[in-house]
Amino acid sequence: MTFYLSVPVWGTVSDLAKAAELWGRVPFAGYLLTYPYLAWSKETLYRVVTQLAGTADNVALMLDSGGFIAGTPKLPRDKSKQFTPLSYLAFVKRYAPLFTHCLSWDNPQDAAETYRYYTMFLKQGVPVTPVWHIGEGLDLLEFYAQTSPTGWLAIGGFGSFKGKDKRRAALLNALATRLEIVRNRHQVQIHCLGLGFNKEVLSRFQPDAADSTAPLSWRYGYLVTLRDNKITRVPFSKISPSDLPPGMTVEQFHQRAKNRVLAACYWALRINAYLNLVAEKIEE
């Protein structure tokens, strides 16, 4: 399975680059980047790509349209920067060579819009990976798998699988069975968007690729580390010296917010490499 670290660009990329400078590059890293954060200027785009290239010996970049945040309070549109499907199309046409592959424009709240712009991209000869969200029609799932110009199909909406009830388990099994049929029928590879480290879902779906922001979760009061080759969330109150990068003390970790960020980035790089190069399964 290929793992992509989903990176909120502002600030985080510089911190990942700094962690690599301080404690060394890793052999391989995958990153999922979001279009609106890159499109402010050509300088922003090339700075991000250059800094991430310095974090590992080999780097794979995936581009997400960001349709789920463009135009929201989290990333408001203004008169000079209209993050729209058409502007994304122009961006992909120009910069696709920088990325391993690019996802099509998708709107989780509007399946018709997602379909409309995916077919527009195809007619324009732009090879993007289609995105299907859980809850959309199975006819769309079949169509995207059959027509994908990249040989990949991205699946979103895994946030709906929460809780432990029987209905959830039944839905999970039904979807996993359907995806396996589609995967074999159309010979597509499956990328599970925003799946995190959900062992149950990963085990049931066996995706070819997945992404997560989880290793960068210092804002929530815990550090995601590797303990005995197991991904482990450690609350700040229980941090020990073995959980920290070489040369950083527990006192330094607690004293400065920047040290907590750098410690998270140190582990994010190593978890990224571990999941791509070592792990056959995710344990937590």
C-alpha positions in Angstrom: 0.0 0.0 0.0 1.2 3.5 -0.9 0.7 6.0 2.0 0.4 9.7 1.4 0.7 12.2 4.3 -2.0 14.8 3.8 -0.3 18.1 4.3 -1.9 21.5 5.1 0.6 23.6 3.3 0.8 26.8 5.2 3.6 26.4 7.7 3.6 22.6 7.8 5.8 22.1 4.7 8.5 24.4 6.1 8.4 22.4 9.4 8.7 19.1 7.6 11.7 20.5 5.7 13.3 21.7 8.9 12.8 18.3 10.6 14.5 16.7 7.6 17.4 19.2 7.9 17.8 18.6 11.6 17.4 14.8 11.7 17.9 13.6 8.2 15.9 12.7 5.1 13.9 9.5 4.9 14.2 7.0 2.0 10.7 7.6 0.6 7.7 9.9 1.4 4.3 10.4 -0.2 2.4 13.7 0.2 -1.2 14.6 -0.7 -1.4 18.3 -1.5 -4.5 20.5 -1.9 -4.9 22.8 -4.9 -6.2 26.0 -3.2 -3.2 26.1 -0.9 -0.8 25.8 -3.9 -2.5 28.2 -6.3 -1.8 31.5 -4.6 1.3 31.9 -6.8 3.7 30.0 -8.9 6.4 30.8 -6.3 4.2 29.2 -3.6 3.9 26.0 -5.7 7.5 25.7 -6.5 8.6 26.5 -2.9 6.3 23.7 -1.6 7.5 21.1 -4.2 11.2 22.0 -3.6 10.9 21.8 0.2 9.1 18.5 0.2 11.6 17.1 -2.3 14.3 17.7 0.3 12.6 15.6 2.9 13.2 12.2 1.3 15.4 10.5 -1.3 12.3 9.7 -3.3 9.1 11.7 -3.1 5.6 11.1 -4.6 3.1 13.9 -4.8 -0.6 13.6 -5.3 -2.9 16.6 -6.0 -6.4 17.0 -4.6 -8.8 19.6 -6.0 -9.8 20.9 -2.6 -13.4 21.2 -3.8 -14.4 20.4 -0.2 -12.9 23.6 1.2 -12.8 26.1 -1.6 -15.3 28.8 -1.0 -15.8 27.9 2.7 -14.9 30.0 5.8 -11.8 27.8 6.1 -10.5 29.0 2.8 -12.7 31.9 1.5 -12.6 32.9 -2.1 -11.8 36.5 -2.9 -11.9 38.6 -6.0 -8.4 37.8 -7.0 -8.3 34.1 -6.3 -11.3 32.2 -7.5 -10.7 28.5 -6.7 -13.2 27.0 -9.2 -13.3 23.8 -11.2 -12.2 25.7 -14.3 -9.2 27.3 -12.6 -8.3 23.8 -11.3 -8.5 22.5 -14.8 -6.1 25.1 -16.0 -3.8 24.4 -13.1 -3.7 20.7 -13.8 -3.1 21.2 -17.5 0.0 23.4 -16.6 1.4 21.6 -13.6 0.4 17.9 -13.8 4.0 16.8 -14.5 4.9 17.8 -10.9 2.5 15.2 -9.5 2.4 11.4 -9.6 -1.3 11.8 -10.4 -4.1 14.4 -9.9 -7.6 13.8 -8.6 -10.5 15.2 -10.5 -12.6 18.1 -9.1 -15.0 16.7 -6.5 -17.7 18.1 -4.3 -18.8 15.7 -1.6 -22.2 17.6 -1.3 -22.9 17.5 -5.1 -22.4 14.2 -7.0 -23.8 15.9 -10.2 -21.1 18.6 -10.0 -18.4 16.0 -9.5 -19.6 13.9 -12.5 -20.0 17.0 -14.7 -16.4 18.3 -14.2 -14.9 14.8 -14.4 -16.4 14.3 -17.8 -15.3 17.8 -18.8 -11.7 16.9 -17.8 -11.9 13.8 -19.9 -13.1 15.7 -23.0 -10.2 18.1 -22.5 -7.8 15.2 -22.6 -6.7 15.8 -19.0 -5.9 12.4 -17.2 -7.3 12.8 -13.7 -8.3 10.2 -11.2 -12.1 10.2 -10.6 -13.5 10.5 -7.1 -16.5 8.6 -5.8 -18.0 9.4 -2.4 -19.7 6.8 -0.2 -23.5 7.3 -0.6 -23.3 8.2 -4.3 -24.9 5.9 -6.8 -23.3 2.6 -7.7 -23.8 3.4 -11.4 -21.4 6.3 -10.9 -18.9 4.0 -9.1 -19.0 1.7 -12.1 -18.7 4.5 -14.6 -15.7 6.1 -12.8 -13.9 2.7 -12.6 -14.6 1.9 -16.2 -13.5 5.3 -17.6 -10.6 6.2 -15.3 -7.7 7.4 -17.5 -5.1 6.8 -14.7 -6.1 3.3 -13.7 -7.0 4.6 -10.2 -10.2 5.3 -8.4 -10.4 7.5 -5.3 -13.0 6.8 -2.6 -14.1 9.4 -0.2 -16.5 9.7 2.7 -15.0 7.2 5.2 -15.9 9.6 8.0 -19.4 8.2 7.7 -18.2 4.9 9.1 -18.2 5.8 12.8 -19.3 3.9 15.8 -19.5 0.1 16.4 -23.1 -0.8 15.6 -24.2 -3.8 13.5 -25.6 -1.6 10.7 -22.2 0.1 10.3 -20.5 -3.3 10.0 -23.0 -4.5 7.5 -22.5 -1.3 5.3 -18.8 -1.6 5.6 -18.9 -5.2 4.4 -21.3 -4.5 1.6 -19.2 -1.6 0.3 -15.9 -3.6 0.6 -17.5 -6.5 -1.4 -18.7 -4.1 -4.1 -15.4 -2.4 -4.4 -13.6 -5.7 -4.8 -15.9 -6.6 -7.7 -15.4 -3.2 -9.3 -11.6 -3.4 -8.8 -11.4 -6.8 -10.5 -13.9 -6.1 -13.3 -12.2 -2.9 -14.4 -8.6 -3.6 -13.2 -8.5 -0.3 -11.2 -6.5 0.5 -8.1 -8.2 2.0 -5.1 -7.1 5.0 -3.1 -9.1 5.6 0.1 -9.2 9.3 0.9 -8.7 10.5 4.5 -8.8 6.9 5.8 -6.4 7.6 8.7 -5.1 4.5 10.5 -8.5 2.8 10.8 -7.3 -0.8 11.1 -10.8 -2.3 10.7 -11.4 -0.4 7.4 -7.9 -0.9 6.1 -8.1 -4.6 6.8 -11.5 -5.0 5.1 -10.8 -2.8 2.1 -7.1 -3.6 1.5 -6.7 -0.4 -0.5 -3.8 0.1 -2.9 -3.2 3.6 -1.4 -4.5 5.8 1.4 -3.8 9.1 3.1 -4.0 10.7 6.5 -3.2 13.8 8.4 -3.0 11.8 11.7 0.9 12.0 12.1 0.5 15.8 12.1 -2.0 15.8 15.0 0.0 17.7 17.6 -2.8 20.3 17.8 -4.9 17.7 19.6 -2.5 17.2 22.5 -0.8 14.0 21.4 2.3 12.9 19.4 2.0 10.1 16.8 5.1 8.0 17.1 6.5 4.6 16.2 7.0 2.3 19.2 8.3 -1.1 18.4 7.2 -0.6 14.8 3.7 0.2 15.9 2.0 3.5 15.3 1.2 4.9 18.7 -0.6 8.0 19.9 1.2 9.4 23.0 -0.6 12.1 25.0 1.7 15.0 25.8 1.4 14.3 29.5 3.0 10.9 29.0 5.9 11.8 26.6 9.1 10.1 27.4 12.6 10.7 26.0 12.3 7.8 23.7 9.3 9.5 22.0 11.4 12.5 21.0 13.9 13.3 18.2 17.6 12.9 19.1 18.8 15.8 21.1 15.4 17.1 22.2 14.5 16.8 25.9 11.1 16.3 27.5 11.5 19.8 29.1 12.3 21.4 25.7 9.3 19.6 24.1 6.9 21.1 26.7 8.5 24.5 26.8 8.1 25.5 23.2 5.2 25.0 20.8 7.7 24.9 17.8 9.5 22.0 19.4 6.2 20.0 19.6 5.6 20.8 15.9 9.1 19.7 14.9 8.8 16.5 17.0 5.5 15.7 15.2 7.2 16.3 11.8 10.1 14.1 12.7 7.8 11.2 13.3 5.5 12.1 10.4 8.5 11.6 8.1 9.4 8.3 9.6 5.9 7.0 9.7 5.5 8.0 6.1 8.6 6.0 5.1 7.7 3.1 7.4 4.2 2.6 5.9 5.6 2.9 2.3 8.7 0.8 2.6 8.4 -1.5 5.6 4.9 -2.2 6.9 2.7 -4.9 5.5 -0.1 -3.8 7.8 -0.9 -0.9 10.0 -1.0 -1.5 13.7 -2.0 0.9 16.4 
